[in-house]
Amino acid sequence: MSFTKTYEKELAFQADRRKASVEFSKIVSDLWYDKAIELVLFRNQLIDRSVSEIINLHEYAGEFVQKPISIFDTVEIAQAIKQMTLPPAKLDIGKLTYEFHLEDDKYTNATAFIYDKLGDAHQSREIQPKDVVLYGFGRIGRLLARELMAKTGKGNQLRLRAIVTRGNSDAEILEKRASLLRNDSVHGDFPGTVSADAENQALLINGTTVHMISANAPEDIDYTAYGIKDALILDNTGAFRDKEQLSRHLRSKGASHVLLTAPGKEIPNIVHGVNHKAYDPDSEQLFSAASCTTNAITPILKVIEDTLGIVKGHLETIHAYTNDQNLVDNMHSKYRRGRAAALNMVITETGAGRAVAKALPALEGKLTSNAIRVPVPNGSLVVLNLEVEKTTSREAINTLMKKYALEGDLVEQIKYALSNELVSSDIVGSSAPSIYDSNATIVSADGKNIVLYIWYDNEYGYSHQVIRLAKYIAKVRRYTYY
């Protein structure tokens, strides 16, 4: 075949693939907005993705499972899902397509396969929407607002109804808050509309009213005056950390549960996917989502503890600088954190090593930890140096992690990275709290000491863990197929 004919054939294939991606994107949108069914591709979000992004995600999926995952196949599976009558659901079309290929001799077509795989969906219980209030509107608060509003859909899960901030909020302050939500130096522009409604003291986000409430004490707020009932309060301030302080939220009118987006004292510290089922929202009202670093390492440590056993270890988190540090050298309550954040690597402490034991009691006293703040605004890395009970190898650990990233209770938490060129900016925007760098793993010659490199978006990945836990507390988790 001549070069020209080959080139023409390649052009035709690319055009067909891109047209299929457009069709796929439309089905994804129709399912989401019409039926509250969310499709993901090996846990990667598909809503509002461009054609090129969809094609790239299919390339990753094929490399991940080491079998071709074609856009033409996923369109066929998506069409079959669209034909079914299903309750609100979250379905991994990558996993479904992969399984369809493995069992294609068992089914005559995609429709028969989907009806068999998703036949139990109708047994899932009905869910009631839950009102949500963001108490605090800093880095995590704004990312939570973005994600909650971008994924509102038909509004049958979490409904963001209000945001509480301190001090007075005049028209100028309101517009500044709208601007901070609209534009973000790290995560880019919000994929929607945000405008300030000074007359009603509210933000209009994607055309939906979110009340802006000014208050200095949580117990002074009457949420019912805004039509908000039995709300889940997401406390992002970091000002209240223990049971007594957080209970102040429950003395306000219209609040039912509180979720702290930081490590808490005297309340359950939860890493969703690891220990959330140990706590019942019917009997508990106060929860903590622990820290971003704890959420990054705990899923990986659970895999290693459950399969190889951990004798002892040390974790070093190489963490992006945060707003707690100084922009230029100045006084600070802690040594070293007063030095210019964007110019220095700064050794500081982290409680992540101790915090892991709250989710995994078997690791109590086995881990030490420390942190180094580095001059990047987002995107962090944990180096886990572990002594294990069972002899292992680099290949065995990578196979183990790929298995847990593909199936089981930790598929939302662990992403298996394949790239040889992975750097911190590449993982910004990842919804998984633990990104396992398979090409960086080191195992000692005797197979008893392992070094694992775990990346994490300390803002975005953590925010998704908060939302996952919030859905569990609010009892709005949909039928899922992972």
N, C-alpha and C positions, 0 to 999 in steps of 0.2 A: 504494500500500500504506500502511495506517495506521501510525502510530508504534508502536502496541501490537503489531501483527503483525511489524513489523520487529524490535522488541525480542525477541519470543518466538523468532523465527528465529535471532537472534544468540545467545540463550541455548542453544538446541538445538545450534547449531554448536559453541559452546564446550564443551558437555558431551561431544559426540562427539569433539572434539579431545583433551580431557583423558582420555577413556576409551582413545583410541588411544595416547596417551602412556603410560598404565599398561601396556597390552599391549606397547608398544615396550620399556619398561623391563624387563619380565619376559623378553622375548627376549634383551635385552642381558645380563641376569644368567645366564640359562640357557646361552647360548653361552660366557660367561666361565668359569663354574664347572663346566660339564659337558664342554666341548670345548676350553677354553683359547684361545678365539677372542675377541679384544677388539675391539669396535666403537668408533670415534670419529667425531665429526662435524666435519669440517674441522679435525682434530687436537684438538678439544675433547673431554675425557673424558666418558664417558656412564655409567660404573659408579657406582652409588649416587647418581645425580642425582634430584632431585625432579621431579614433573610440571611445575611452573612453570619450572624450570631447563631442562628438555628443550624446552619450547615456546619459551622465549627463545632457546635455541641455534639452533632452526630459523629463527627470525626473523632472527638474525644471518647464518645460512648463505644465506638467500634474498637478503638485501641484499648479501652478499659477492659472489655469482656473478651478481647482478642477474637472477635467475630464481626463481620461487617454489619453495621446497623444503618440501613439505607433509609433515606427520607421517604422513598416510595413505600417501604414497608410500614413506617410509622404512620403515614397518611392512611393506609389501609386499616391499621389497628384503630386509629383515631375515628375514622368513619364508622367502624363497628361500634365503638363506644357511644358515638353520637346517636346511633339508632336505638340504643337501649334506654329503658326508663330506670334511672338510678337516683338514689338519694344524693345529697351533697357529699362530695368525695374528693380525695386527693390521690391520684393514680400515677404511678411511675410507668410511663409509656415505653421508656427504654427497657426496663425489666420485662414488661409484657412482650415487647417485640423480640427480645432475646429468648424468652421462654417459648414463644411461638415457633421460632426457628428450631429450637431443641426438640419440639414435639410436633413438627409439621406433618409427620407420618400418621399422627393420631387424629388430626382434624382436617376436614375437607376445605375449610375456609376460615378467615379471620373471625367472622361473626360467631361461628360455632365455638371457637376457642374462647372468645371474650365472654360469651354467655356462660361457659363452664367456669372460667376463672373468677368472674365477678358475680356469680349466681347468689352468693351469700350476702351481697350488699344490702338487700332488703331487710335483713335481720338486724341491721344497725338501728340504734335508738334515735328518736327525734331529738334535735338540739334546739335550745332556745337562745336567741342572741343575748349577749352580755354587754352592758354599758361599761366603758373603760374611761378612766380619768388619768391623765398624766400629771403627776405632782412634781413639777420641775421640768425645765425646758432647755437643758444643756445639750452636750454632744449626744448622749444616749437618748434623752427625751426626744430630740428632733428626729433621730433616726427611727425611733419607734413610731413617731407620728407619720413619717414618710411611709414606712412599711404598712402600718395599719390602714392608712388611707389608700395606698396603692392597691391593697388587697381587700378592700371592703366588698367588692363585687355586689352581690344582692343583699349584703348586710346581715347575713344569718349566722355570723360568728361573733367576732369582737367589733364593737362599735365605738369608735373614739368620739366622746361627747363633750369633753372639756379638758382644758389645760390650766393648771394652777401655777401662778408665779408670785413672787414676793413684790411688795411695793405697789405704787400706783401705776396704772397702765393707760396713759393718754393716747391720743391718736398717733403721735410720733413714735412712742414706744411700741405700739401695736404694729405699726408699719415696719419697724426694725425687726420685730419678731417674725413677721411674715417674710421679710427679706432673708433672714437666717434660715428659714425653712425652705425657701425657694431656691437659694443658692448655697452650695457647699464646696469649699476649696478642695476637699479630699474626694468626696463621692459624686461631685458634679451636680448638675441642675436636677431639681425634683421633676419627675416625668408627669407633670400634671399642672394644675392651676392653683395659685395661692393669692388671696387678696384680703386686705384688712377691712373689716366692717366696724368702724369706730362707733357708729350710732348704737349698735347692739353689743359692743364689746366682744367681738368674735372674729375668728378667722374663717373665711370661706375657702375650704380645701376641696378641690374638684367639685365645687358647687354645693358642698355640704357644710352646714354650720357647726363649728366647733367653738364652744364658749371659752373665752379667756377670763379666768377668775383671778382676782388679786386677793391674796390672803397671807397673813404672817403666822397664822396658827391653824393647823388642820381641823381642830375641833370646832372652829368658828364657822365652817362652811355648811350651808344647807344646799346640797346637790339637788334635792327634790324641787327646789325653786326653779331649776332649769329642766325639769322633766326627767331627771336622772334617778334611776332606782337600782338598788342592790349592786352598786358599781364595784368593779375591781379597780383599786387604786394602785397605779404603778409609780412607786416613789423613786425618783431619779436624783433627788437632791443630795443624798449622802449625809444629810444632817441628822437623820434619825436612824439609829443602827440596832437598838436593842428592843426587847419585847415591850417594855413600858413606853418608850418613845413612839414606836410604831403603832401601838394601841390607840394613840390619840386620833389616828385617822378613823377608827371605828366609832368614835364618839361624835363624828359628823353625821348629819342626816343624809341617808342615801348611799352609804358605803357598806359593803358586806365583807370584802376581803382586801388584803394588802400584799403586794409583791414588791420587795425591795430589790433594786438593781445594783446590789453590792453585797459583800459578805455581812451577815447579821449575827447578833448574839442572842442566845436563848430562844431562837426560832429555827425551824428546819432550813438548812442550807442545801439547796437542791441543784443537781446537774441533770437537766432533762435528758432522758434516755438511759441514765444510770440508776438513780434512786428515787425518781419522782413517784413511782407507784407505791412507795413505802408510806406515803402521806395521803390522807383522805381529805379533800376539800370540804366535806360535810362536817368534819370534826376539827379541822384546823382553819384559822382565819389569817394567820400571818406566815409569810413565806419569804425566803431569800433565794435569789438566783445565783448566789455566790459571785465570784469574780470572773473576768474574761479569761485569765490564765488558768484558773481552776477548771473552767469549762473546756479549755483546750487540752489539758493533760489528763483529766479524769477518764474520758472514754478510752484513750490509748492505754492508760495504766490498768483499767479494768480488763482489757483484752489480754495484756501480758500477765496480770495476776491470775486470771482464770485459766490460762493455758500453760504458762511456763512457771508461774510462781515468782514472787519478788522477794529477795533476801534483804536488800537495802538499795538505796540509790540517792542521787543528787540531781536536782533540776535547776537549770540556770535559764531564766527568761530574759531574752534580749528584746526589750520592750520599746515601742515608740514613745516619744515624750508625750506628756499629758498637760492639761491646763493647770495642774497642781504645781508644776515647775515654773521657774522664772524664765522670762524671755531673754533678759540680760542679768548679769550677776547682781544679786540683791539679797537682803535678809530673808531667811526661810526658817521655819520651825525645825526642819531636819537638815542635818549636815549634807553637803554635796548637792541636794536638790535646789539650793539657792543659786547654783552656777548656771550659766546660759545654756538652755536646753538644746538649742539648735547648733551649738558649737562644740559640745562635749559629750563623751560617753560618761555616764554617771552611775557609779555603783550605788545601789540602794537595796532595801529589803523587800521581800514579798512573803506573804503568809500562805502562799499557794500550797507549799509542801505540807503544812499542818492542816490546811482546809480540805485537802483531798480525803483525809481520814474521816471527815464528816459524811462523805458519800461512800467511801470504801473503808469501813472500820478495820479491815484486815491489814491496812497499811499504816496504822497508828504507830508512830515512832520510827518508821523505816525510812523516811525521806527527809533530807535537808534541802534547803532552797535559798536562792538569792536572785537578785535582778540587776540588770544593766540597762539603764535608759539610754537610748541612742538617738542621733539626730535625724529621725524620720517622723512625719506627723501621724502615720498609721501603718499597721502591718507589723506583726511581731513574730518571734520565734522562740520556742522552748527547746533546749537541749536536754534530753533525758539520758542520764548515765546510770544504768541499772545492772545490778548483779542478780542473776536469775537462778532458780533452783534446777531447772532442766536444761541440759545442753541443747543448743540451737545453732542455727546458721543464718546468714543474711537472706538466703533464698527462702528458708522456712518462715522467717519473720515476715518477709514481704508477701508470701503466699497467704499467711495468716491474716494480715491486715487487709489484703484485697478481699478475702472472704467476708470479713466483718463489714467492709465498706459496701459489699454487694447484697448481703442478706443478714437478717437478724434485727435486734433491737437498737443497733447503733448506726444504722444506715444514714440517718439524718445528721449524725454527729461526726462521722469520719469520712473524709474525702481522700481518695487515694491519688496522689499526684504522680504523673508519669514523666514530666518534663526533666530533661537534663540541665535546663537553663533557668530553673525556678528561682526568682528573687522576690523580695518583699513586696514590690509594687504589683507583681502578678497576682497576688492573692487578695488584694483589696477588692471588696465587693463579693467575696465568697460567703455564702450563707452557712456553711459548715463551720463549727467552732474548732475542729481539729483537721488540719490538712497534713497528711502523712507524706513526707518527702521520701519516696521509695529509693531514690538514687543516692541518698545521703547516708543511709543506714550503715552502721559499722558493727561488726561482731568480732570479739577477740578470738585468738587462735584456739583456745580451749572451749569456746562456745558458751561461756558462763557470764561474760560481760558484754552488754549491748549499749550502743549509743544511738538514740533515735532523735530525729529532727522534726519537730511539729510546728508548722506555721499556723498563724491565725490572724484574721482581721479582728483586732481587739475592740473595734466598734461595731461593725456590721455583723460579723459572725456571732458576737455576743448578743446583739439585739435580737437576732433570730432565735437564739436559745431562750431569751426572755419571753418572746412571743409564744414559742412552743409551750413553755411552762404556764404562761397565762391562759392558753387554750385549755390546758389540762385542769387548772384551777377553776376556770369558768365552765367547764364541762361542755365545751363546744368543739371538741376534737371530732372531725368527720370520719367516715369510713375511709380507710386508707388501703392501698395496695402497693407495697414496696417489695 
